Amino acid sequence: MPKGSVELTNARREEIVDACAELYRTRPFREITIKEIGEKTSVTRTSIYNYFQTKEEIFLALLQREYQAWGDELDALPPGPMSAGQLADALARTLERRTCMLKLMAMNLYDIETNSRLENLAAFKRVYARSMQAVCRCLERCRPGLPEEEQQRFLYAFFPFLFGVYPYTTATKKQKQAMALAHVEAPRLSVYELICGFVRRLLQGMPG
């Protein structure tokens, strides 16, 4: 880690992650290089290695930031009881603003985790666990006193489901062309519609 204040180190890391996020909006993961990321920052390519050892670690930091922001947003929801419809709406609304997170989960998570150092992966897992806890707190507001096994049933249906949301709500030009040739109708559901409907169905089978 380079010498300097913690604030400077964090600012440099954020600048690198911001550049990565900007490239990822229009470019596939496999095509983005550390050199290109460095060109969008005030940090040289050589200096980037003081903060991240691999491209995947930069993407892991981006995914961690996305989960952190989602957890913060869930914790900032207005207090008080929630109906099933309100919980479904809240989860869907917060997640439709996390397209980058859903895309990373669906498309690139395995490679990102495989090529990141253990300590960075552990830091990400802590933030991921915090997001699960934030969802649990929302669930408790909708279903007070819900048994722990029911909470776990919800979490381990909801979180794996999120890994498939992006591919079912977003199609590339080439995918659309292939579906047209195969006479397969392209998906028309939005992130909000898919998640909201799924959460409502999950809650229908739960006590409370």
BALOBA-1460 file (C-alpha; in Angstrom, 3 decimals):
// residues 208
<rec num="1" residu="m" x="0.000" y="0.000" z="0.000"/>
<rec num="2" residu="p" x="1.425" y="3.424" z="-0.900"/>
<rec num="3" residu="k" x="2.493" y="5.871" z="1.765"/>
<rec num="4" residu="g" x="0.171" y="8.765" z="2.555"/>
<rec num="5" residu="s" x="-2.989" y="9.526" z="4.455"/>
<rec num="6" residu="v" x="-5.869" y="7.080" z="4.711"/>
<rec num="7" residu="e" x="-8.040" y="9.726" z="3.045"/>
<rec num="8" residu="l" x="-5.719" y="9.932" z="0.028"/>
<rec num="9" residu="t" x="-5.532" y="6.150" z="-0.268"/>
<rec num="10" residu="n" x="-9.321" y="5.845" z="-0.136"/>
<rec num="11" residu="a" x="-9.738" y="8.664" z="-2.653"/>
<rec num="12" residu="r" x="-7.362" y="6.981" z="-5.083"/>
<rec num="13" residu="r" x="-9.137" y="3.642" z="-4.686"/>
<rec num="14" residu="e" x="-12.502" y="5.299" z="-5.329"/>
<rec num="15" residu="e" x="-11.139" y="7.046" z="-8.409"/>
<rec num="16" residu="i" x="-9.967" y="3.714" z="-9.808"/>
<rec num="17" residu="v" x="-13.292" y="2.028" z="-9.027"/>
<rec num="18" residu="d" x="-15.190" y="4.950" z="-10.594"/>
<rec num="19" residu="a" x="-13.176" y="4.551" z="-13.794"/>
<rec num="20" residu="c" x="-13.898" y="0.825" z="-13.827"/>
<rec num="21" residu="a" x="-17.626" y="1.474" z="-13.360"/>
<rec num="22" residu="e" x="-17.636" y="3.986" z="-16.218"/>
<rec num="23" residu="l" x="-16.021" y="1.500" z="-18.602"/>
<rec num="24" residu="y" x="-18.311" y="-1.339" z="-17.496"/>
<rec num="25" residu="r" x="-21.398" y="0.634" z="-18.505"/>
<rec num="26" residu="t" x="-20.546" y="0.194" z="-22.170"/>
<rec num="27" residu="r" x="-17.845" y="-2.489" z="-22.341"/>
<rec num="28" residu="p" x="-17.846" y="-6.194" z="-21.438"/>
<rec num="29" residu="f" x="-15.775" y="-7.329" z="-18.472"/>
<rec num="30" residu="r" x="-13.365" y="-9.418" z="-20.541"/>
<rec num="31" residu="e" x="-12.361" y="-6.457" z="-22.737"/>
<rec num="32" residu="i" x="-11.579" y="-3.987" z="-19.966"/>
<rec num="33" residu="t" x="-7.911" y="-3.769" z="-18.997"/>
<rec num="34" residu="i" x="-6.034" y="-2.180" z="-16.130"/>
<rec num="35" residu="k" x="-4.317" y="0.046" z="-18.708"/>
<rec num="36" residu="e" x="-7.690" y="1.414" z="-19.858"/>
<rec num="37" residu="i" x="-8.821" y="1.932" z="-16.281"/>
<rec num="38" residu="g" x="-5.599" y="3.810" z="-15.546"/>
<rec num="39" residu="e" x="-6.100" y="6.064" z="-18.564"/>
<rec num="40" residu="k" x="-9.304" y="7.358" z="-16.990"/>
<rec num="41" residu="t" x="-7.633" y="8.242" z="-13.669"/>
<rec num="42" residu="s" x="-4.835" y="10.425" z="-12.361"/>
<rec num="43" residu="v" x="-3.100" y="7.215" z="-11.270"/>
<rec num="44" residu="t" x="-0.544" y="5.555" z="-13.533"/>
<rec num="45" residu="r" x="-1.032" y="1.931" z="-14.519"/>
<rec num="46" residu="t" x="1.999" y="0.970" z="-12.422"/>
<rec num="47" residu="s" x="0.610" y="2.843" z="-9.419"/>
<rec num="48" residu="i" x="-2.747" y="1.042" z="-9.690"/>
<rec num="49" residu="y" x="-0.956" y="-2.121" z="-8.566"/>
<rec num="50" residu="n" x="-0.300" y="-0.401" z="-5.238"/>
<rec num="51" residu="y" x="-4.048" y="-0.537" z="-4.639"/>
<rec num="52" residu="f" x="-5.255" y="-3.567" z="-6.607"/>
<rec num="53" residu="q" x="-3.238" y="-6.559" z="-7.802"/>
<rec num="54" residu="t" x="-5.653" y="-7.624" z="-10.541"/>
<rec num="55" residu="k" x="-8.456" y="-6.237" z="-12.672"/>
<rec num="56" residu="e" x="-10.783" y="-8.585" z="-10.830"/>
<rec num="57" residu="e" x="-9.951" y="-6.925" z="-7.495"/>
<rec num="58" residu="i" x="-11.082" y="-3.586" z="-8.925"/>
<rec num="59" residu="f" x="-14.352" y="-5.155" z="-10.009"/>
<rec num="60" residu="l" x="-14.701" y="-6.797" z="-6.588"/>
<rec num="61" residu="a" x="-14.347" y="-3.360" z="-4.977"/>
<rec num="62" residu="l" x="-17.036" y="-2.060" z="-7.349"/>
<rec num="63" residu="l" x="-19.364" y="-4.915" z="-6.430"/>
<rec num="64" residu="q" x="-18.658" y="-4.364" z="-2.727"/>
<rec num="65" residu="r" x="-19.541" y="-0.689" z="-3.118"/>
<rec num="66" residu="e" x="-22.793" y="-1.619" z="-4.855"/>
<rec num="67" residu="y" x="-23.792" y="-3.977" z="-2.037"/>
<rec num="68" residu="q" x="-22.836" y="-1.356" z="0.545"/>
<rec num="69" residu="a" x="-25.046" y="1.230" z="-1.167"/>
<rec num="70" residu="w" x="-27.945" y="-1.237" z="-1.405"/>
<rec num="71" residu="g" x="-27.687" y="-2.136" z="2.279"/>
<rec num="72" residu="d" x="-27.546" y="1.543" z="3.214"/>
<rec num="73" residu="e" x="-30.645" y="2.227" z="1.144"/>
<rec num="74" residu="l" x="-32.570" y="-0.611" z="2.787"/>
<rec num="75" residu="d" x="-31.579" y="0.624" z="6.247"/>
<rec num="76" residu="a" x="-32.741" y="4.141" z="5.316"/>
<rec num="77" residu="l" x="-36.289" y="3.042" z="4.448"/>
<rec num="78" residu="p" x="-38.994" y="4.758" z="6.563"/>
<rec num="79" residu="p" x="-39.499" y="2.939" z="9.885"/>
<rec num="80" residu="g" x="-42.611" y="1.030" z="10.880"/>
<rec num="81" residu="p" x="-44.522" y="-2.067" z="9.811"/>
<rec num="82" residu="m" x="-44.587" y="-3.044" z="6.136"/>
<rec num="83" residu="s" x="-47.212" y="-4.938" z="4.202"/>
<rec num="84" residu="a" x="-46.195" y="-7.678" z="1.779"/>
<rec num="85" residu="g" x="-46.802" y="-5.273" z="-1.088"/>
<rec num="86" residu="q" x="-44.668" y="-2.567" z="0.523"/>
<rec num="87" residu="l" x="-41.781" y="-4.976" z="1.129"/>
<rec num="88" residu="a" x="-41.929" y="-6.292" z="-2.432"/>
<rec num="89" residu="d" x="-42.039" y="-2.736" z="-3.770"/>
<rec num="90" residu="a" x="-39.141" y="-1.571" z="-1.554"/>
<rec num="91" residu="l" x="-36.846" y="-4.443" z="-2.526"/>
<rec num="92" residu="a" x="-37.695" y="-4.059" z="-6.203"/>
<rec num="93" residu="r" x="-37.258" y="-0.267" z="-6.191"/>
<rec num="94" residu="t" x="-33.882" y="-0.408" z="-4.475"/>
<rec num="95" residu="l" x="-32.624" y="-3.147" z="-6.781"/>
<rec num="96" residu="e" x="-33.707" y="-1.486" z="-10.016"/>
<rec num="97" residu="r" x="-31.178" y="1.199" z="-9.070"/>
<rec num="98" residu="r" x="-28.443" y="-1.449" z="-8.701"/>
<rec num="99" residu="t" x="-28.185" y="-2.633" z="-12.312"/>
<rec num="100" residu="c" x="-24.386" y="-2.725" z="-12.089"/>
<rec num="101" residu="m" x="-24.591" y="-5.023" z="-9.057"/>
<rec num="102" residu="l" x="-27.047" y="-7.374" z="-10.764"/>
<rec num="103" residu="k" x="-24.913" y="-7.457" z="-13.912"/>
<rec num="104" residu="l" x="-21.717" y="-8.263" z="-12.009"/>
<rec num="105" residu="m" x="-23.454" y="-11.003" z="-10.032"/>
<rec num="106" residu="a" x="-24.922" y="-12.640" z="-13.111"/>
<rec num="107" residu="m" x="-22.047" y="-12.282" z="-15.543"/>
<rec num="108" residu="n" x="-18.689" y="-12.042" z="-13.811"/>
<rec num="109" residu="l" x="-18.795" y="-13.021" z="-10.127"/>
<rec num="110" residu="y" x="-16.966" y="-16.335" z="-10.470"/>
<rec num="111" residu="d" x="-13.971" y="-14.825" z="-12.272"/>
<rec num="112" residu="i" x="-13.882" y="-11.839" z="-9.926"/>
<rec num="113" residu="e" x="-13.788" y="-13.991" z="-6.813"/>
<rec num="114" residu="t" x="-11.311" y="-16.488" z="-8.262"/>
<rec num="115" residu="n" x="-8.756" y="-13.799" z="-9.109"/>
<rec num="116" residu="s" x="-8.979" y="-11.680" z="-5.956"/>
<rec num="117" residu="r" x="-6.875" y="-11.959" z="-2.825"/>
<rec num="118" residu="l" x="-8.468" y="-13.717" z="0.135"/>
<rec num="119" residu="e" x="-8.510" y="-10.627" z="2.369"/>
<rec num="120" residu="n" x="-10.325" y="-8.594" z="-0.293"/>
<rec num="121" residu="l" x="-12.809" y="-11.386" z="-0.863"/>
<rec num="122" residu="a" x="-13.449" y="-11.635" z="2.891"/>
<rec num="123" residu="a" x="-14.108" y="-7.866" z="3.028"/>
<rec num="124" residu="f" x="-16.639" y="-8.254" z="0.229"/>
<rec num="125" residu="k" x="-18.318" y="-11.218" z="1.931"/>
<rec num="126" residu="r" x="-18.803" y="-9.122" z="5.073"/>
<rec num="127" residu="v" x="-20.626" y="-6.444" z="3.081"/>
<rec num="128" residu="y" x="-22.639" y="-9.117" z="1.261"/>
<rec num="129" residu="a" x="-23.656" y="-10.598" z="4.634"/>
<rec num="130" residu="r" x="-24.653" y="-7.128" z="5.826"/>
<rec num="131" residu="s" x="-27.007" y="-6.795" z="2.865"/>
<rec num="132" residu="m" x="-28.641" y="-10.092" z="3.830"/>
<rec num="133" residu="q" x="-29.085" y="-8.762" z="7.370"/>
<rec num="134" residu="a" x="-30.659" y="-5.578" z="5.979"/>
<rec num="135" residu="v" x="-33.145" y="-7.675" z="3.987"/>
<rec num="136" residu="c" x="-33.856" y="-9.693" z="7.159"/>
<rec num="137" residu="r" x="-34.657" y="-6.499" z="9.056"/>
<rec num="138" residu="c" x="-37.101" y="-5.498" z="6.335"/>
<rec num="139" residu="l" x="-38.647" y="-8.963" z="6.415"/>
<rec num="140" residu="e" x="-39.087" y="-8.712" z="10.189"/>
<rec num="141" residu="r" x="-41.054" y="-5.506" z="9.700"/>
<rec num="142" residu="c" x="-43.365" y="-7.310" z="7.278"/>
<rec num="143" residu="r" x="-43.583" y="-10.598" z="9.183"/>
<rec num="144" residu="p" x="-42.875" y="-9.863" z="12.885"/>
<rec num="145" residu="g" x="-41.813" y="-12.922" z="14.823"/>
<rec num="146" residu="l" x="-41.175" y="-14.969" z="11.702"/>
<rec num="147" residu="p" x="-39.305" y="-18.147" z="12.739"/>
<rec num="148" residu="e" x="-35.629" y="-18.220" z="11.835"/>
<rec num="149" residu="e" x="-36.082" y="-21.181" z="9.485"/>
<rec num="150" residu="e" x="-38.683" y="-19.181" z="7.548"/>
<rec num="151" residu="q" x="-36.330" y="-16.205" z="7.355"/>
<rec num="152" residu="q" x="-33.613" y="-18.475" z="6.001"/>
<rec num="153" residu="r" x="-36.033" y="-19.959" z="3.489"/>
<rec num="154" residu="f" x="-36.803" y="-16.468" z="2.211"/>
<rec num="155" residu="l" x="-33.138" y="-15.404" z="2.041"/>
<rec num="156" residu="y" x="-31.982" y="-18.547" z="0.236"/>
<rec num="157" residu="a" x="-34.728" y="-18.222" z="-2.328"/>
<rec num="158" residu="f" x="-34.399" y="-14.458" z="-2.810"/>
<rec num="159" residu="f" x="-30.603" y="-14.056" z="-3.053"/>
<rec num="160" residu="p" x="-30.001" y="-16.898" z="-5.558"/>
<rec num="161" residu="f" x="-32.905" y="-15.509" z="-7.587"/>
<rec num="162" residu="l" x="-31.070" y="-12.183" z="-7.937"/>
<rec num="163" residu="f" x="-28.276" y="-13.891" z="-9.893"/>
<rec num="164" residu="g" x="-30.689" y="-14.496" z="-12.769"/>
<rec num="165" residu="v" x="-32.412" y="-11.113" z="-12.861"/>
<rec num="166" residu="y" x="-30.003" y="-9.291" z="-15.169"/>
<rec num="167" residu="p" x="-29.989" y="-11.857" z="-18.028"/>
<rec num="168" residu="y" x="-33.791" y="-12.047" z="-17.965"/>
<rec num="169" residu="t" x="-34.281" y="-8.276" z="-18.106"/>
<rec num="170" residu="t" x="-31.432" y="-7.233" z="-20.412"/>
<rec num="171" residu="a" x="-30.522" y="-8.560" z="-23.834"/>
<rec num="172" residu="t" x="-27.701" y="-7.471" z="-26.114"/>
<rec num="173" residu="k" x="-28.275" y="-6.658" z="-29.777"/>
<rec num="174" residu="k" x="-26.730" y="-9.991" z="-30.773"/>
<rec num="175" residu="q" x="-28.924" y="-11.900" z="-28.309"/>
<rec num="176" residu="k" x="-32.017" y="-10.193" z="-29.709"/>
<rec num="177" residu="q" x="-30.968" y="-11.104" z="-33.247"/>
<rec num="178" residu="a" x="-30.440" y="-14.736" z="-32.209"/>
<rec num="179" residu="m" x="-33.829" y="-14.891" z="-30.502"/>
<rec num="180" residu="a" x="-35.461" y="-13.461" z="-33.609"/>
<rec num="181" residu="l" x="-33.786" y="-16.130" z="-35.761"/>
<rec num="182" residu="a" x="-34.868" y="-18.812" z="-33.291"/>
<rec num="183" residu="h" x="-38.408" y="-17.364" z="-33.151"/>
<rec num="184" residu="v" x="-38.057" y="-16.888" z="-29.396"/>
<rec num="185" residu="e" x="-39.709" y="-13.830" z="-27.909"/>
<rec num="186" residu="a" x="-37.306" y="-11.527" z="-26.050"/>
<rec num="187" residu="p" x="-38.050" y="-11.005" z="-22.331"/>
<rec num="188" residu="r" x="-40.155" y="-7.927" z="-21.662"/>
<rec num="189" residu="l" x="-40.117" y="-7.756" z="-17.853"/>
<rec num="190" residu="s" x="-38.270" y="-4.966" z="-16.059"/>
<rec num="191" residu="v" x="-36.042" y="-5.479" z="-13.025"/>
<rec num="192" residu="y" x="-38.789" y="-3.984" z="-10.873"/>
<rec num="193" residu="e" x="-41.545" y="-6.217" z="-12.261"/>
<rec num="194" residu="l" x="-39.508" y="-9.406" z="-11.988"/>
<rec num="195" residu="i" x="-38.337" y="-8.815" z="-8.405"/>
<rec num="196" residu="c" x="-41.595" y="-7.375" z="-7.097"/>
<rec num="197" residu="g" x="-43.614" y="-10.300" z="-8.441"/>
<rec num="198" residu="f" x="-41.169" y="-12.854" z="-7.081"/>
<rec num="199" residu="v" x="-41.105" y="-11.347" z="-3.569"/>
<rec num="200" residu="r" x="-44.897" y="-11.237" z="-3.458"/>
<rec num="201" residu="r" x="-45.072" y="-14.927" z="-4.352"/>
<rec num="202" residu="l" x="-42.466" y="-15.815" z="-1.717"/>
<rec num="203" residu="l" x="-44.387" y="-13.970" z="0.981"/>
<rec num="204" residu="q" x="-47.699" y="-15.616" z="0.086"/>
<rec num="205" residu="g" x="-46.438" y="-18.921" z="1.427"/>
<rec num="206" residu="m" x="-45.147" y="-17.497" z="4.719"/>
<rec num="207" residu="p" x="-46.956" y="-17.149" z="8.035"/>
<rec num="208" residu="g" x="-47.887" y="-13.727" z="9.365"/>
